[in-house]
Each structure stands twice: as C-alpha cells, then as structure tokens.
C-alpha cells in the first residue's frame, strides 16, 4: 500500500435481502477501488448469506446483486475475508459461495480489522 492510498474495510454483517445494506456495501467497495483506495471486504454473522448460492431474489422482487461479486476481482479487490465461525454456525461450506474467499478465525479477523484506517459496517 502506497502513502497515497487509504485502507478501507467494508464489513458485511447483514443478510442479503432484508435491507439495502448488502447492495450498498458492494457499491461502496467498487466505488472506493475506483479512487485508488486499498479496499478489503469482510463477511461475518448473517453477512455470509450474501455470498451463498443459489439465490433467487426475484421471488421477492429484489435485484440479484450477488452476481456482481465476481467483479470485485476486476476492480483489484482481492482481499475478501469470511469469518469461519459464521459459516460453521450457519452450516455453510465454502463450496456454496459465489466467489473465492479467505477464511479466517474471528480473532484473526479482529486483528486485521484493527490495522485498517477506516471501517464501514453494513
């Protein structure tokens, strides 16, 4: 990370379709990367459901924004972290996720978050 970039953590804790938090966090991550910011995306608690496949939000007239997650790679957002305990508590396997992620223990995630300059929680 160069001196001109700022480290930003986008923290996803909300389920995908009860609010606009998931879509807004994804939009924020993509926008911040366009401004040469060092963006890391974190998924914990019910936020891990955002990455789950399959999803059919059309049954509730919602947009399938999860299809945009693979674009993170094209925006040079490579630091995508998921809380291992959150997956275990929800009986989710990494093979069920829509993108590759880095699994981390909660304590390690907390340490990594403490190193970020800015935290944005959704």
C-alpha positions as CSV (number, residue, x, y, z in Angstrom):
1,X,0.0,0.0,0.0
2,X,1.5,3.3,-1.0
3,X,1.3,6.5,1.1
4,X,-1.4,7.9,-1.2
5,X,-3.9,5.1,-0.6
6,X,-6.1,4.6,2.4
7,X,-7.0,1.2,3.8
8,X,-10.8,0.7,4.0
9,X,-12.6,-2.2,5.4
10,X,-16.1,-2.9,4.2
11,X,-17.8,-5.1,6.8
12,X,-20.9,-7.1,5.8
13,X,-23.0,-8.3,8.7
14,X,-26.5,-8.1,7.3
15,X,-28.4,-10.8,5.5
16,X,-28.8,-10.0,1.8
17,X,-32.4,-9.1,1.2
18,X,-33.9,-7.6,4.4
19,X,-32.4,-4.2,3.7
20,X,-30.2,-2.5,1.1
21,X,-27.1,-2.9,3.2
22,X,-25.6,-5.7,1.0
23,X,-26.0,-3.8,-2.3
24,X,-24.8,-0.6,-0.7
25,X,-21.7,-2.2,0.7
26,X,-20.9,-3.7,-2.7
27,X,-21.4,-0.4,-4.4
28,X,-19.2,1.3,-1.8
29,X,-16.4,-1.2,-2.3
30,X,-16.4,-0.8,-6.1
31,X,-16.5,3.0,-5.9
32,X,-13.7,3.2,-3.4
33,X,-11.5,1.0,-5.5
34,X,-12.0,3.4,-8.4
35,X,-10.4,6.1,-6.3
36,X,-7.3,4.0,-5.7
37,X,-8.2,3.0,-2.2
38,X,-7.0,-0.2,-0.6
39,X,-10.3,-2.0,-0.1
40,X,-10.8,-5.1,1.9
41,X,-14.2,-6.8,2.2
42,X,-15.3,-8.7,5.2
43,X,-18.3,-11.1,5.7
44,X,-19.4,-12.1,9.1
45,X,-22.5,-13.0,11.0
46,X,-25.5,-13.1,8.7
47,X,-23.4,-11.2,6.1
48,X,-22.1,-14.6,4.9
49,X,-25.5,-15.3,3.4
50,X,-24.8,-12.6,0.8
51,X,-22.3,-15.0,-0.8
52,X,-24.4,-18.1,-0.7
53,X,-25.5,-19.8,-3.9
54,X,-28.1,-20.4,-5.2
55,X,-30.2,-17.2,-4.7
56,X,-33.4,-16.3,-6.3
57,X,-34.4,-12.8,-5.1
58,X,-36.9,-12.4,-8.0
59,X,-39.5,-14.2,-5.9
60,X,-39.4,-11.1,-3.5
61,X,-38.9,-8.6,-6.4
62,X,-35.3,-7.9,-5.3
63,X,-32.3,-7.4,-7.5
64,X,-29.8,-10.3,-7.7
65,X,-26.8,-8.2,-6.7
66,X,-24.8,-11.3,-5.7
67,X,-24.0,-11.8,-9.4
68,X,-21.8,-8.6,-9.1
69,X,-19.4,-10.1,-6.5
70,X,-17.2,-11.8,-9.1
71,X,-16.5,-8.2,-10.5
72,X,-14.5,-7.5,-7.3
73,X,-11.5,-9.2,-8.9
74,X,-11.7,-6.8,-11.9
75,X,-11.7,-3.9,-9.5
76,X,-8.5,-5.2,-7.9
77,X,-10.3,-6.0,-4.7
78,X,-8.5,-9.2,-3.8
79,X,-8.8,-9.1,0.0
80,X,-12.1,-10.9,0.6
81,X,-12.4,-12.3,4.1
82,X,-15.0,-14.6,5.6
83,X,-15.4,-15.5,9.3
84,X,-15.0,-19.2,9.6
85,X,-17.2,-19.4,12.7
86,X,-20.0,-17.5,10.9
87,X,-20.0,-20.2,8.2
88,X,-19.9,-23.1,10.7
89,X,-22.8,-21.6,12.8
90,X,-24.9,-21.4,9.6
91,X,-23.9,-24.8,8.2
92,X,-22.4,-23.2,5.1
93,X,-19.5,-24.7,3.1
94,X,-17.1,-22.6,1.1
95,X,-18.1,-24.6,-2.0
96,X,-21.5,-23.0,-1.6
97,X,-20.1,-19.4,-2.0
98,X,-20.3,-17.4,-5.2
99,X,-16.6,-16.3,-5.1
100,X,-13.3,-17.5,-3.7
101,X,-12.7,-16.1,-0.2
102,X,-10.1,-16.2,2.5
103,X,-11.4,-18.0,5.6
104,X,-10.3,-16.6,8.9
105,X,-10.9,-17.2,12.6
106,X,-12.8,-14.4,14.3
107,X,-9.8,-13.4,16.4
108,X,-7.6,-13.1,13.3
109,X,-10.3,-11.0,11.5
110,X,-10.4,-8.7,14.5
111,X,-6.7,-8.2,14.4
112,X,-6.8,-7.5,10.7
113,X,-9.7,-5.0,11.1
114,X,-7.7,-3.2,13.8
115,X,-5.0,-2.5,11.1
116,X,-7.4,-0.8,8.7
117,X,-7.6,3.0,8.6
118,X,-11.3,3.2,8.0
119,X,-14.1,0.8,8.9
120,X,-17.5,0.8,7.2
121,X,-20.1,-1.6,8.6
122,X,-23.2,-2.6,6.7
